[in-house]
Every structure is written in structure tokens, then in C-alpha cells.
Amino acid sequence: MANEELLAHIERVRTELVAAKNISPEDRDLVGILMTDIVAHLTEEESDEQARGNLSDRLRKQVTNLEVDHPKLAGAFERMINMLASLGI
């Protein structure tokens, strides 16, 4: 159930990303890559701890980058980080 919730949240973030105004192409690409990585982690049966840590670090860095110009998107990522943490990812 938690994975389904997270996947639904990822879809909402994708929708927000498409609707986001004034987001740089680089940030848009980075967000897309991070979301692809999250889905990959959710669908893998095993994921090593280093990969999970790298993903978490990259997500937190992106939230920091988005907070000023795109607070709604940053908030969505913060919720996603919390969901991932509750899943042990």
C-alpha cells in the first residue's frame, strides 16, 4: 500500500512539474531523473544502502534548490522524501 501511495504522489509531482512556470530546463531534467530513480528503487527487489543514501541526498539538494522559486514543488518533494524514509529508502 505504501508503495502505491508513493507512486500516486510521484504522479502528482510530475503533474506539478509540467505545470511549473519558470523552471529551468536543467532543474526540470534533474527532477525527472530523480523521479525515475525513485520509481526504479521502488520496483527493485533489492537496493543497496549506498544507492538509497545517494538518492536521499540528491532529493534533499533538489528541494533546497526549488524552495525559493517553486515552493509548491519543493513541498511535494519534501513529502516524497518523508514517504521514502518511512519505507526505509
Long-range contacts (C-beta under 8 A, 24 or more apart in sequence): 2-83, 2-86, 2-87, 3-42, 3-87, 5-83, 6-38, 6-42, 6-80, 6-83, 6-84, 6-87, 7-39, 7-42, 9-76, 9-79, 9-80, 9-83, 10-35, 10-38, 10-39, 10-80, 12-76, 13-73, 13-76, 13-77, 13-80, 16-72, 16-73, 16-76, 17-73, 20-70, 20-73, 22-69, 23-69, 23-70, 23-73, 27-62, 27-65, 27-66, 30-62, 31-62, 31-66, 31-73, 31-77, 34-58, 34-59, 34-62, 38-80, 38-84, 38-89, 41-84, 41-89, 42-89, 47-89, 52-88, 52-89, 55-84, 55-89, 56-81, 56-84, 56-85, 56-89, 59-84
